[in-house]
Amino acid sequence: MNQKKYIAIFGLVTILLISGFNVAYAAPRQSVQLKLNQYKPVSASPNPVIEGESFTVTVRDENGDPVYGAGVIFYKTPPKLKTTNKDGKCSFDAPYLNDDKSYTVESPGFGSTVIKVRAKKLFISDITVEENEQFYGYVTDQDGNPAVAVSVIFNGELKLTDFNGKTISPFVSPSVTENTDFDIIATAPLRGYTQGDATVHVIDVGNPLPIHFHGVITYMGDSSLIEGAIVSSSTNEQSQPTGEDGVYDFWVHIPDVGEDVTLTASCSGYKSASETFKDLQGGEDIVYNFALQEENSNQ
């Protein structure tokens, strides 16, 4: 073989071998670098942490080994300084808050991290109901879990929540003359919770339709028709005096659905008579006849 050709082939093989060696050697170095990068020099756990609970800070060196005696500063107000133990750890208590807040934790010379402190909060949802409608309050904590044995206050009434975070019995929305907003509050101050506030939107459904009352008023003794009798209602409305036909006829307005109304028939020389009509819904047409006794009657 030509000497020059031999030298060229030998040089090419040498280059390939060297290149192959470099590739083979570079792979482990890259793998080692990736392994080192998975360690955070300063870390906190749990993160986030609930107010009032403790969290642990761990400090590691560039090899991922725990650092003993490293200073750690928790930048709350005022800042708190501790040193790590042989496991590279130290613990702090999260401060009490009204709202979630993030803090810096630093180990000078090693690095820093951010710890999020979550306030213990109660949450209750806004509710829209019609007037005189039953509804329940539902309460959760800051993690969305049902809040048990929490006080819920609406319109001066207090109820506790069950294991599902639901009030053990319903509230009833008040009567309103126009759409009105009311506060509803969930609170458990002795357990460290910030109270939850929401709004109950009460919709005015309008006054019920008037009720039509009519009938005949007679004398109980001989069923003769009574002239000049008047029927009055417990809603302070009254009929016109009856004529010769003894007929009364008038409309009664109730403020709310489900009301009771008492009618009283009266006439000079006769004993009054009353009748109560219960759970009226509005819009009814009610015929009721009264029979009156004479005033001096012993019956």
C-alpha positions, 0 to 999 in steps of 0.5 A: 500500500502506498505510504501516503495512503496508509498514513491517511487511513491511519489518521482517519481511523485515529480521528474516528476513535478519538471522536467516539471516545469523546462522545462516549465520555461526554454522555456520563458528564451530561447525566451527572449535571442533570442529577445535580440540578434536581436538588434545590439548595433551599426548599420548604415543605409543605408549600403552601402551608396553612396559617399557624401550622409549621413548615420545614426548610431544608438546605443542601449543598451543590452535591445535594447533601444536607448542610449542617449549621446553615443560617435560615431567615424567614422574612415575616414581620419581624424576621425569624432566624434559625440554623439547620440541624445535621439533616440540613433542616429547621422549622418555622411556624406560619403566621396568622393572616386574614388573607393568603400571603407569600414570604421569602425564606433565605439561607445566605450563601445557598439560595432562597425560596418562597413559601405561600401561607394560606389563611384559614378561611370560610367560604359561603356562596351568594344565593338568590331566592324569592321572598318567603322561600326556604334555602340552606347555607353551604360552607367550605374551608380554604381547600374547598372541604365542607366546614363542619359545625360552623355558625351561619347567621342570616337575618338575625337567625343562627344555624350550625352546619352538618358534616356536609357543610350544610345548615342543619335546617333551612332559613326562610327569606323575608317578605320584601316590597322590592328586590333586597340584598341581605348579608349571610355570614359563616363564622368560627372565630374560636377555631381560627377561621376568617369569617366568610361573607356572602349575599342573599338576593331576595326577589320581590314576587309582588303582592298576592292577588286580592281575595274576593269574599261574598255571601249572604247575612241572615238572622239565625232565628228564621233565616230572614235577610239582614239589612245594614250588616257590615263584614270587616276583615283582619286586614282592616278592610270592610264591605259596604252595608248589606241591602235588603237582599242581605248580600255582602261583597268586597275584596281583601288584600293579604300582604303575603302568600300563606296568610290567614284572614278573619272575617267578622260580620256585625250589625246593630241589634245582633251578636257579631260572628267571625270566621277564619280562613287559613293559608290563603294564596291570593286570587281566591273567590270565597263564598261564605254566609253568616247567620247572626243571633239577636243581641239579647239571645241566650243561644 
